[in-house]
Amino acid sequence: MERNFSIKIADLKINLNDIFSDKLRRWYCFFLSRSHFPEISLNLDYIPAKRNLPLRVKKKEGQVFQIERSDFFAEIDFASFQGELKVAKNIYSFDSFLRILYSLYLLYNDGFLLHSAGIKKDGKVYLFSGSSLSGKTTVIRHLGPTLTNENAILSDEIIAIRKEKHNGGNYFFFAYPTPFWGEFKSSENINNQRAKIDRIFFLGNRNFAKLSFNEAVERLLENTIFFSRDPSSVAKLFNLGIEFLQQIPSYQLKATEGVQSYLNFPK
């Protein structure tokens, strides 16, 4: 079997040179890319897990980041698109690393990862953002039967968001599915393509209402997935979030409310 292969999430690709590729291929089978021109190439090796080493994400010189935890160590240069990864030989360690990598990778491409469920309906994406146990999977279970095809569920846990040009014109925010699911498992019919975001609902214990801008900023930052404390990266992420909320209407909502009735609620 060919040991080099590419994973593509949010149209951002990594190439892996791997001795464990058969298991990785099965796990990420709906996010594989046949392109021969990956944007980041990772040399992959395996190590035994260490004990009691917390996650550390450190920016070095230029655009080089080190990512380290008990079960992996990586150094990625986002300028040269080259990197090294040493990881414990299990899919869960690799999956955890991949989430951290893409939180950085997306930021370099005007994007971020968000704790959010998402559906695509009538060509529009609706996001339902919240922490664990906020009701993201409950919303997906409720809306699933109302959707016309299985491709309409993007995720019940983590969505990738990017600011991109639309039809060569203005910039808009688009949502992409990810392989980072919660209770649901990736459907065999996943459509790994972007769709324009229409609105976002932040899940909680309060009844449906439009959020003030300040409230929306607070909720978005609470649910954005980012691990680096590098000041310039944090500032860029904050500004991107502000721009996102200036464009995307935001609401609060209970997961147990009649969600369907609010999808086309006047903005």
C-alpha positions as CSV (number, residue, x, y, z in Angstrom):
1,M,0.0,0.0,0.0
2,E,1.2,3.6,-0.7
3,R,2.4,5.0,2.5
4,N,2.2,8.7,1.5
5,F,-1.3,10.2,1.7
6,S,-3.0,13.5,2.4
7,I,-5.7,14.6,4.8
8,K,-7.8,17.6,3.8
9,I,-9.9,19.6,6.3
10,A,-11.3,23.0,5.3
11,D,-9.4,22.8,2.0
12,L,-6.1,22.7,3.9
13,K,-4.0,19.6,3.4
14,I,-1.3,17.8,5.2
15,N,0.8,15.0,3.7
16,L,1.8,12.1,5.9
17,N,4.7,9.7,5.3
18,D,3.6,6.9,7.6
19,I,4.1,3.3,8.6
20,F,0.6,3.3,10.2
21,S,-1.3,4.6,7.3
22,D,-3.9,1.8,6.9
23,K,-5.5,2.7,10.2
24,L,-5.3,6.5,9.6
25,R,-6.9,6.0,6.1
26,R,-9.9,4.2,7.6
27,W,-10.4,6.8,10.4
28,Y,-10.2,9.8,8.0
29,C,-11.5,8.1,4.9
30,F,-13.9,10.9,4.0
31,F,-11.2,13.6,4.4
32,L,-8.5,12.1,2.2
33,S,-7.1,14.1,-0.7
34,R,-5.7,12.7,-3.9
35,S,-3.8,15.9,-4.6
36,H,0.0,15.5,-5.1
37,F,0.6,19.0,-3.8
38,P,0.0,19.1,-0.1
39,E,0.5,22.4,1.8
40,I,2.1,20.8,4.8
41,S,4.3,17.7,4.8
42,L,4.8,15.8,8.0
43,N,7.4,13.2,8.6
44,L,5.7,10.8,11.1
45,D,7.3,8.6,13.6
46,Y,6.1,6.8,16.8
47,I,7.1,7.1,20.4
48,P,6.0,5.7,23.7
49,A,3.7,8.0,25.8
50,K,5.4,9.9,28.6
51,R,3.8,10.5,32.0
52,N,2.3,13.7,33.4
53,L,3.4,16.0,30.6
54,P,0.6,18.7,30.0
55,L,-0.1,20.2,26.6
56,R,2.4,22.9,25.6
57,V,2.1,25.0,22.4
58,K,5.0,27.3,21.9
59,K,5.9,29.7,19.1
60,K,9.6,29.8,18.3
61,E,11.3,31.9,15.7
62,G,9.4,33.0,12.6
63,Q,6.4,30.8,12.0
64,V,7.7,27.7,13.8
65,F,5.5,26.1,16.5
66,Q,6.3,23.3,18.9
67,I,3.4,21.2,20.1
68,E,4.1,18.8,22.9
69,R,2.0,16.5,25.2
70,S,2.6,13.2,27.0
71,D,1.7,11.3,23.8
72,F,3.2,13.5,21.0
73,F,5.8,16.0,20.1
74,A,5.8,18.1,16.9
75,E,7.6,21.0,15.3
76,I,5.8,22.7,12.4
77,D,7.1,25.5,10.2
78,F,4.1,27.3,8.6
79,A,6.5,29.2,6.3
80,S,8.2,26.3,4.7
81,F,5.2,23.9,5.1
82,Q,7.4,21.2,6.7
83,G,7.1,19.5,10.0
84,E,8.1,16.5,12.2
85,L,5.6,14.6,14.3
86,K,6.4,11.9,16.9
87,V,3.3,10.4,18.4
88,A,2.1,7.4,20.5
89,K,0.9,4.7,18.2
90,N,-2.9,5.1,18.6
91,I,-5.5,6.9,16.7
92,Y,-6.7,9.0,19.6
93,S,-3.3,10.6,20.2
94,F,-3.0,11.4,16.5
95,D,-6.6,12.8,16.4
96,S,-5.9,15.1,19.4
97,F,-2.7,16.4,17.8
98,L,-4.6,17.0,14.5
99,R,-7.1,19.2,16.3
100,I,-4.3,21.3,17.7
101,L,-2.5,21.5,14.4
102,Y,-5.6,22.6,12.5
103,S,-6.4,25.3,15.1
104,L,-3.0,26.9,14.1
105,Y,-3.2,26.0,10.4
106,L,-6.6,27.6,10.0
107,L,-5.5,30.8,11.7
108,Y,-2.8,31.2,9.0
109,N,-5.6,30.9,6.5
110,D,-8.2,33.3,8.1
111,G,-10.0,30.5,9.9
112,F,-10.6,28.9,13.3
113,L,-12.2,25.8,14.9
114,L,-15.4,26.2,16.8
115,H,-17.1,24.0,19.3
116,S,-20.3,23.8,17.3
117,A,-22.8,21.5,15.7
118,G,-23.7,22.4,12.1
119,I,-26.3,21.6,9.5
120,K,-26.6,22.6,5.8
121,K,-30.2,23.3,4.7
122,D,-31.3,24.9,1.4
123,G,-27.6,25.8,0.7
124,K,-27.2,27.7,4.0
125,V,-25.3,26.6,7.1
126,Y,-26.7,27.0,10.6
127,L,-24.3,26.7,13.5
128,F,-25.3,25.6,17.1
129,S,-22.3,26.5,19.4
130,G,-21.8,25.5,23.0
131,S,-19.6,23.7,25.5
132,S,-19.9,20.0,26.4
133,L,-23.4,19.1,27.5
134,S,-24.9,22.3,26.1
135,G,-27.1,20.3,23.6
136,K,-25.2,20.3,20.3
137,T,-26.0,16.6,19.7
138,T,-29.6,17.1,20.9
139,V,-30.1,19.7,18.2
140,I,-28.7,17.4,15.5
141,R,-30.9,14.6,16.6
142,H,-33.9,16.9,16.5
143,L,-33.1,18.4,13.1
144,G,-31.8,15.3,11.4
145,P,-35.2,13.9,10.4
146,T,-36.2,17.2,8.8
147,L,-33.2,17.2,6.4
148,T,-33.4,16.0,2.9
149,N,-30.0,14.3,2.6
150,E,-27.4,12.9,4.9
151,N,-24.8,15.3,3.6
152,A,-26.6,18.1,5.5
153,I,-25.1,17.3,8.9
154,L,-21.6,18.8,9.1
155,S,-20.8,17.8,12.7
156,D,-22.2,17.5,16.2
157,E,-19.0,18.8,17.9
158,I,-16.4,20.8,15.9
159,I,-16.8,23.0,12.8
160,A,-14.0,24.6,10.7
161,I,-14.7,28.2,9.7
162,R,-12.8,30.2,7.1
163,K,-13.1,33.7,5.6
164,E,-12.9,33.4,1.8
165,K,-13.9,35.1,-1.4
166,H,-17.2,34.1,-2.9
167,N,-17.4,34.0,-6.7
168,G,-14.3,36.2,-6.9
169,G,-16.0,39.0,-5.1
170,N,-16.5,39.9,-1.5
171,Y,-15.3,37.9,1.5
172,F,-17.7,35.8,3.4
173,F,-17.5,33.2,6.2
174,F,-17.9,29.5,5.2
175,A,-18.3,26.4,7.3
176,Y,-16.6,23.0,6.6
177,P,-17.2,19.6,8.1
178,T,-14.5,18.1,10.2
179,P,-13.7,14.5,11.3
180,F,-13.8,15.7,14.9
181,W,-17.3,14.3,15.9
182,G,-18.9,13.8,19.3
183,E,-21.6,11.2,19.8
184,F,-22.4,11.0,16.1
185,K,-20.0,9.3,13.8
186,S,-19.0,10.6,10.4
187,S,-21.6,9.5,7.8
188,E,-20.3,7.5,4.8
189,N,-21.9,10.2,2.7
190,I,-19.9,13.2,4.0
191,N,-19.6,16.0,1.5
192,N,-16.2,17.6,2.4
193,Q,-17.0,21.0,0.9
194,R,-17.7,24.5,2.2
195,A,-21.1,26.2,2.5
196,K,-21.9,29.8,3.4
197,I,-22.9,30.5,7.0
198,D,-26.3,32.1,7.5
199,R,-26.5,32.5,11.3
200,I,-25.2,31.1,14.6
201,F,-27.1,30.0,17.7
202,F,-25.3,29.9,21.1
203,L,-26.8,27.2,23.2
204,G,-27.6,27.6,26.8
205,N,-30.4,27.9,29.4
206,R,-32.0,31.1,28.2
207,N,-34.9,31.5,25.8
208,F,-34.5,32.5,22.1
209,A,-33.3,36.1,21.6
210,K,-30.9,38.0,19.5
211,L,-27.6,38.6,21.3
212,S,-26.0,41.9,21.7
213,F,-22.6,42.2,20.0
214,N,-20.7,42.1,23.3
215,E,-22.5,39.0,24.4
216,A,-21.9,37.3,21.1
217,V,-18.1,38.1,21.3
218,E,-18.0,36.6,24.8
219,R,-19.8,33.4,23.7
220,L,-17.7,33.0,20.5
221,L,-14.4,33.3,22.4
222,E,-15.6,30.8,25.0
223,N,-16.2,28.2,22.3
224,T,-13.3,28.9,20.0
225,I,-10.7,26.1,20.0
226,F,-7.2,27.5,20.3
227,F,-4.2,26.4,22.4
228,S,-1.4,28.9,21.7
229,R,-0.7,31.9,24.0
230,D,1.4,33.7,21.4
231,P,0.2,37.3,21.6
232,S,0.2,38.0,17.8
233,S,-1.8,34.8,17.2
234,V,-4.3,35.6,19.9
235,A,-4.8,39.1,18.5
236,K,-5.3,37.8,15.0
237,L,-7.9,35.3,16.3
238,F,-9.7,38.0,18.2
239,N,-9.9,40.3,15.2
240,L,-11.1,37.5,13.0
241,G,-13.9,36.6,15.5
242,I,-15.0,40.3,15.6
243,E,-15.2,40.3,11.8
244,F,-17.2,37.0,11.9
245,L,-19.8,38.4,14.3
246,Q,-20.1,41.7,12.3
247,Q,-21.2,39.6,9.4
248,I,-23.1,36.6,10.9
249,P,-26.3,37.2,13.0
250,S,-26.0,35.6,16.4
251,Y,-28.7,34.4,18.8
252,Q,-29.1,32.5,22.1
253,L,-31.2,29.4,22.1
254,K,-32.2,26.4,24.3
255,A,-31.4,23.1,22.7
256,T,-34.9,21.9,23.8
257,E,-36.7,24.8,22.1
258,G,-38.4,24.3,18.7
259,V,-35.2,24.8,16.8
260,Q,-36.7,24.3,13.4
261,S,-38.9,27.4,13.7
262,Y,-35.9,29.7,14.2
263,L,-33.8,28.7,11.2
264,N,-35.5,31.2,8.9
265,F,-36.4,33.7,11.6
266,P,-36.0,37.2,10.2
267,K,-32.5,38.5,10.8
